[in-house]
Amino acid sequence: MKPRAFIYVDGFNLYHRKLQGTVHRWLNPMLLCAALVQDCSIEGTRYFTAQTSARPGHPYAPAKQQIYFRALRTIPNLTIHLGQFKTRPRSMPLASNPSQCVTVLRTDEKGSDVNLATALLVDGWKDRYDTAVVVSKDTDLRAPIAAVRDELGKKVIVVLPMSNGGQGLLPADSFRHIRATHLQAAQFPETLTDAIGIFRRPRGWGV
């Protein structure tokens, strides 16, 4: 029998490291991981992110994200875990003149890394997997990954949102790298159907 695996996707990290501005945003993360970790039986997928809001230059971002959430929910045994974005004014130095500061609006994602770490530990403690597949390069996950391996005796595979390198970032048993060919092969169909009806991938999210 193949070892049982649970997938933990850091959606914000994956998007900004590998998907933003590409034609691969209509990504099925379970299909991606199934191709990268073929020696495991995937029992479930947890997707961690935050709900975005309209921003200058990106007025339709929330609507497109909701369409993507609909696509994710068509994946069996996938759950979406939401943190939140917080926007606040912050004084920062100019790159051209570090002695001069300007006030900018900075948006940070809060909660996703903590939510992922908590689920990773709880699922391991409840023996829901033999192998945890973590899709992220966030070094804030070093301690929970180490605890899963050292205290719970589970295996951890880290899927890095880059083509190569980064193996020293997290204390995993092994690493996989995401390449463009993997993304292309793991796209949702252009149209999907859920309980609400038929919907299509957002414009610009595919070839």
C-alpha positions, 0 to 999 in steps of 0.5 A: 500500500502507498503511504497516506499523504495530506497536502498543505498548500500555502496559496499566497506563497505559491501564487506570488512565487510561481503563478502571478502574471502567468497563464498557469493561474487556473491551477489544480493543486491536488493534480500538481502534487499528485504528479510530483509525489506519485509514490503516495496516496493523497487523502486530502488537500488543505488550501490556505489563503486570504480573501483579497479586495479590489485595489487600484489596477486590480478591480476584479481581483476579488471576483476572479478569486471567488471563481478560483475558490469555486474551482478548488471546491470541485476537488474531492476532499479539499478544504479552503482555510482563510486568513485575512489581509490587513492594510495599514500606512507605513513609513518606508525609505526611498530606494533612491534616497534612503534618508528620505521616507514616504508613507505607503499603504502596505498590505500583509497576509495574516493567519495563513502560516499559523493556520497551515502549521496548526493543521499540519500538527493536528492532522499528524497528531490524529494520524491522518497521514504518513506523509505531509506534502507542504507547498511553500518556501516560507521559513516560518514553517521550519519549527512545525515541520521539524516537530512533525518529523521529530516528535510525530515520526511523520515524513515531510515532502516540501514542494518548492515554488521554484524550478531549482534550489532552496533545499536548505530552507526547510527541514524536510525529508525530501524536496520537489521543484515546480516547473512550468511543465508541471503547471501546464499539465495540472490546469483545470479544464476551461469550464467546470460545473458545480452546484451553482452551475457552469463557470469558466476560468477568468480571462487571461488565466490560460493560453 
